[in-house]
C-alpha cells in the first residue's frame, strides 16, 4: 500500500507537469508576435461544393407555395449567398479554431444556452479586418472583425453585438432587403485597385433603418434572458460612434519629439495647426450630414443609445454579469486582437495609424521586439512613399479619415517635407536598432532608411555628427535625457477630449533637423554606424542621372537576369468570374450577371490546364488551393492566407523596392522564392444588332445564312491578369494584362498558359 501511494503521487506529479507544459506551450509570445491563422479541423461546410449547397437551397425553395416571381428572387438570393459565403470563408481573411474565434463561439454558447436548434444553425468566425463591425449572412454565418474585438471592454459588449446579429438571421433580413432592392454583389474595388471583400459583404448585407431597430429590439430580449448585462450595449453604440478614433488615445504631438537641440520651426507648426483647423470644419459638416435621419440609411447611433437607455432604466439588472466565460480569457483575446490590429494596418500600408497605435499598445502592454518592429516599419514605409511623392492619405495619414489624438501626428507627418521627415524617421528607427542590433529585420530596415536619406534626399549623414547648437551652454542647462520617442504615458477613451500646448524654437547653425541625433548617448556607435553606411553607399559608385531610355534598359536587364533561372513559381489559386450578358434595351445596352455554376466548373478546368502545362514544361507550377471541396484542409487555407497576406501588403505599396513586413512570416522554401497572383474575367454577351449587316444580307440573300449564324453567336471577352514577385527582394518580375475576344476552350487556355510561362522566363523586350 505504501509503494502504491508513492507511485500514485509520482504519477499525479508527472501528469501535473505535463499539463503545465501543455498550457505553457500555448502561451502567446507577444514579444515576438506572429500573425494568427486557423487551427483545428476545417468546418464541414467547406467540404461541400458551393454549387451543391446552392442546388439544395434551390430545391427547398421550389417546394414552397410562394409565388413564382418570389421563388425566382429567393433562388437568385440563395445562389448568390451560397457562393459568396464560401468565397468569404476561403478568402484567407477568416479565422476559425484560433483563440479569438473560439472565444466568440463560447460567448455564443452562453447566449444561446436555451436555444439549441438555433445555436446549431449558426456558425461564428473572426474576420481579419481593421473596421469595427460584425456581419450575418443569409445562411447563419456570423462574422466579428478584429477591429471590433480590439475596441471591446468586456464580454457583455460582445454578447450584445452577437445578439443583434443573430436576430438579423432569425428575421431573414438579408432576403427581405434583397427582395426590396434586388441588390447584387458588385465587384467593388479598394483604394489601391485590389478586390475589396469587405465592400462586397457590406453591399450584400446592408440593412434598412427599420431592420436595424427591429434587430436591436429582439437582440435586447435575448440579452435580458441571459446572464449578460444589457446596459453594456450603450457603450457598444458609443464605441461605434467613435470608430474613426483610436481604440484608446494618448497625447502624441510633433512637439513631444523635440529636445533642447531639436525644435520644429514656426512655419511647420503653423502648417500643422492650419490642417487641424480645416479638418475640424470638415468634421462638423460630415457630422451634420450623418445626423440627418432623412438621408441616412441607418438609424442614428444617438437614437439607438436613447432607446436602450430608456429600456435599461425600466429594468433592474442586479446580478447581471460583464464576464461569463471569464475575464482573463477576455483580456487575452482583447490583447491578441490589438496586436493583430497592428498587423492589419501594416498589411494595408496604413503606416500613420500603425505608428500611432504601436505607441498605444506599448503603453498598454509594455515594450517588445514586435512593437518596435511595427514602429520602425511604419516610419520607414511613410518615408518610402513620401520620397515618391505619393498621397499619404492613402497610407494612414489622412487628416479627415483620422479623428482624435492620432490626427495631430498624422497632420505633422503630412506637413513635414521629405528631408524633415527623413531625419525624424532615421532617428527613431536608429534608437530602436541600437537596442536590438541582432534583429535581422530591424537591421535591414535601418540600413535602407539611412540609404534613402543619403541617396534620395541628399542629406549628408556627417551633418548629424558635426551638429553644434549656437548657444550650447544654455541648451546644456535644459537638456532632456528622456527618450526621444515619448508620449504623455497616459491612455484615455476617445470620448474624453483635451487640448495640448506647443513647443519653442532654438537657434542652430545648420538645418534644424541635423540636431536630432545630438542627444544620442553612444556617439561612437552612431559614428561607426554612419561611417559604415557611407562606406557601403560609396562602394556602389556615384549614381548617374537616369534618363527614361536608361531606365527602360535597366529594367530589361533586371528582368532578364532575374527570370532566366526560374524553375518554380507558387501561385495563389486563380480568381475567376464568369458573367453572362443580356441586352436591356433597343440601344444594345448590356447588363452582365455572374453565372456561379459555370464559374465553379470553369475554374476547375482552368486549374486542370495549369497542371497539364506544368507537367509538360520545365517550370514547376504550384497552386495554393482554397476552393471548397472534400479534400480542402486547414493547412491549405493557412498556406493560402500567408501568401495572400504578403501579396496584399505588396499590392498596397505601389513601390517596387520596399522591404515588406510580412516577409518575416512567409516561411517559404527555396523553391517558393517566386509567388504569383492570377485573375481571369470571362464575359459572354449577345452580339449587338447590326442593321447594316442585315440590309446587305437581304440585298444579297446568299450571305443571309452567314449573317444569321454570326448574329446568333455571343461575343466572348477573356480578360487575364498575372503578377509574379520575387519574395526575397519584393520586386515585381512579371506583370501582364490583356483582353482577348475568344471562347474559353481547353486548347485556348493551354495556349495562354504556355505563353505566360514563356514570357515569364523570356520577358526581355516587353
Secondary structure as GFF3:
##gff-version 3
##sequence-region A 1 766
A	DSSP	alpha_helix	2	25	.	.	.	ID=ss1
A	DSSP	three_ten_helix	44	47	.	.	.	ID=ss2
A	DSSP	alpha_helix	50	62	.	.	.	ID=ss3
A	DSSP	alpha_helix	68	89	.	.	.	ID=ss4
A	DSSP	beta_strand	94	95	.	.	.	ID=ss5
A	DSSP	alpha_helix	99	111	.	.	.	ID=ss6
A	DSSP	alpha_helix	116	121	.	.	.	ID=ss7
A	DSSP	beta_strand	123	127	.	.	.	ID=ss8
A	DSSP	beta_strand	134	136	.	.	.	ID=ss9
A	DSSP	beta_strand	141	145	.	.	.	ID=ss10
A	DSSP	alpha_helix	146	149	.	.	.	ID=ss11
A	DSSP	alpha_helix	155	170	.	.	.	ID=ss12
A	DSSP	alpha_helix	173	181	.	.	.	ID=ss13
A	DSSP	alpha_helix	197	204	.	.	.	ID=ss14
A	DSSP	alpha_helix	209	224	.	.	.	ID=ss15
A	DSSP	three_ten_helix	230	232	.	.	.	ID=ss16
A	DSSP	alpha_helix	233	241	.	.	.	ID=ss17
A	DSSP	three_ten_helix	254	257	.	.	.	ID=ss18
A	DSSP	alpha_helix	266	290	.	.	.	ID=ss19
A	DSSP	alpha_helix	301	313	.	.	.	ID=ss20
A	DSSP	alpha_helix	327	348	.	.	.	ID=ss21
A	DSSP	alpha_helix	351	365	.	.	.	ID=ss22
A	DSSP	alpha_helix	369	387	.	.	.	ID=ss23
A	DSSP	three_ten_helix	392	395	.	.	.	ID=ss24
A	DSSP	three_ten_helix	404	406	.	.	.	ID=ss25
A	DSSP	alpha_helix	407	415	.	.	.	ID=ss26
A	DSSP	alpha_helix	418	435	.	.	.	ID=ss27
A	DSSP	alpha_helix	440	455	.	.	.	ID=ss28
A	DSSP	alpha_helix	462	466	.	.	.	ID=ss29
A	DSSP	alpha_helix	472	477	.	.	.	ID=ss30
A	DSSP	three_ten_helix	512	517	.	.	.	ID=ss31
A	DSSP	alpha_helix	523	538	.	.	.	ID=ss32
A	DSSP	alpha_helix	548	563	.	.	.	ID=ss33
A	DSSP	beta_strand	568	572	.	.	.	ID=ss34
A	DSSP	beta_strand	575	583	.	.	.	ID=ss35
A	DSSP	beta_strand	590	594	.	.	.	ID=ss36
A	DSSP	alpha_helix	596	615	.	.	.	ID=ss37
A	DSSP	beta_strand	620	624	.	.	.	ID=ss38
A	DSSP	alpha_helix	634	651	.	.	.	ID=ss39
A	DSSP	three_ten_helix	661	665	.	.	.	ID=ss40
A	DSSP	three_ten_helix	670	672	.	.	.	ID=ss41
A	DSSP	beta_strand	674	686	.	.	.	ID=ss42
A	DSSP	alpha_helix	691	699	.	.	.	ID=ss43
A	DSSP	three_ten_helix	701	703	.	.	.	ID=ss44
A	DSSP	alpha_helix	704	711	.	.	.	ID=ss45
A	DSSP	beta_strand	714	726	.	.	.	ID=ss46
A	DSSP	beta_strand	732	740	.	.	.	ID=ss47
A	DSSP	alpha_helix	746	761	.	.	.	ID=ss48
###
